[in-house]
Amino acid sequence: MIHSILVQAQAPAGGGLTTQLLFMGALIAVFYFFMIRPQQKKAKDQKKFTEEIKRGDYVVTIGGLHGRVAEIEDDTFIIEVERGGRLKYSKSAISMESTKAAAGKKTA
């Protein structure tokens, strides 16, 4: 009885390896197009956004600080906040999504 179950459970004689390779290839393609590629595009857009920021632009940091860019240095911004306060932040701390959302609310 056990022998007949084991014989029935064996893989088919042909095409098993090919099917597995096709399945793995499709799985890799899905991961690339739905996970890796969008993340790379988002990182590229964020980099372009921080490079285009100029003095006087209104920005929001990842931590939620709102202010205007007073000075731009190599990889940092000096952000002017209410009552003349000036804070130094890294360019990577500027949130593209929050800045665009806040700018949209100010103009609307």
TORMI-231913 format. One record per residue (C-alpha): residue in three letters; x, y, z. Coordinates in steps of 0.5 Angstrom, whole numbers. Layout:
<atoms>
("ALA", (X, Y, Z))
...
</atoms>
This chain:
<atoms>
("MET", (0, 0, 0))
("ILE", (5, 5, 2))
("HIS", (9, 3, -4))
("SER", (4, 5, -9))
("ILE", (3, 12, -5))
("LEU", (10, 13, -6))
("VAL", (10, 11, -14))
("GLN", (4, 16, -15))
("ALA", (7, 22, -11))
("GLN", (13, 22, -16))
("ALA", (14, 27, -21))
("PRO", (12, 27, -28))
("ALA", (18, 24, -33))
("GLY", (19, 30, -37))
("GLY", (18, 38, -37))
("GLY", (19, 38, -29))
("LEU", (25, 42, -29))
("THR", (23, 47, -35))
("THR", (16, 48, -31))
("GLN", (20, 50, -25))
("LEU", (25, 55, -29))
("LEU", (19, 58, -32))
("PHE", (16, 59, -26))
("MET", (22, 62, -22))
("GLY", (23, 67, -28))
("ALA", (16, 69, -28))
("LEU", (17, 70, -20))
("ILE", (23, 74, -21))
("ALA", (20, 78, -26))
("VAL", (14, 80, -22))
("PHE", (19, 82, -16))
("TYR", (23, 86, -21))
("PHE", (17, 90, -24))
("PHE", (12, 91, -18))
("MET", (18, 92, -12))
("ILE", (25, 93, -15))
("ARG", (23, 98, -21))
("PRO", (18, 102, -17))
("GLN", (23, 103, -11))
("GLN", (29, 105, -16))
("LYS", (24, 110, -19))
("LYS", (22, 113, -13))
("ALA", (29, 114, -11))
("LYS", (31, 117, -17))
("ASP", (25, 122, -17))
("GLN", (27, 124, -9))
("LYS", (34, 125, -12))
("LYS", (32, 130, -17))
("PHE", (27, 133, -13))
("THR", (32, 135, -8))
("GLU", (37, 137, -13))
("GLU", (32, 142, -16))
("ILE", (30, 146, -9))
("LYS", (33, 153, -9))
("ARG", (33, 158, -4))
("GLY", (26, 161, -2))
("ASP", (23, 154, -3))
("TYR", (18, 152, 2))
("VAL", (20, 145, 4))
("VAL", (17, 140, 10))
("THR", (22, 135, 13))
("ILE", (21, 128, 14))
("GLY", (20, 130, 22))
("GLY", (15, 135, 20))
("LEU", (19, 141, 20))
("HIS", (16, 147, 16))
("GLY", (20, 152, 13))
("ARG", (23, 156, 7))
("VAL", (30, 154, 5))
("ALA", (35, 160, 7))
("GLU", (41, 157, 5))
("ILE", (44, 151, 1))
("GLU", (51, 148, 2))
("ASP", (54, 142, -1))
("ASP", (49, 136, 2))
("THR", (45, 141, 7))
("PHE", (40, 146, 7))
("ILE", (39, 152, 12))
("ILE", (32, 152, 13))
("GLU", (29, 158, 16))
("VAL", (23, 157, 21))
("GLU", (18, 162, 24))
("ARG", (21, 168, 28))
("GLY", (27, 168, 24))
("GLY", (30, 161, 27))
("ARG", (35, 158, 23))
("LEU", (36, 150, 23))
("LYS", (41, 146, 19))
("TYR", (38, 139, 16))
("SER", (41, 134, 11))
("LYS", (38, 134, 4))
("SER", (36, 127, 5))
("ALA", (31, 130, 11))
("ILE", (27, 133, 6))
("SER", (20, 130, 4))
("MET", (18, 130, -3))
("GLU", (11, 128, -2))
("SER", (10, 132, 4))
("THR", (13, 138, 1))
("LYS", (8, 137, -5))
("ALA", (2, 136, -1))
("ALA", (4, 142, 4))
("ALA", (5, 147, -3))
("GLY", (-2, 144, -6))
("LYS", (-6, 146, 1))
("LYS", (-2, 153, 1))
("THR", (-4, 155, -6))
("ALA", (-11, 152, -6))
</atoms>
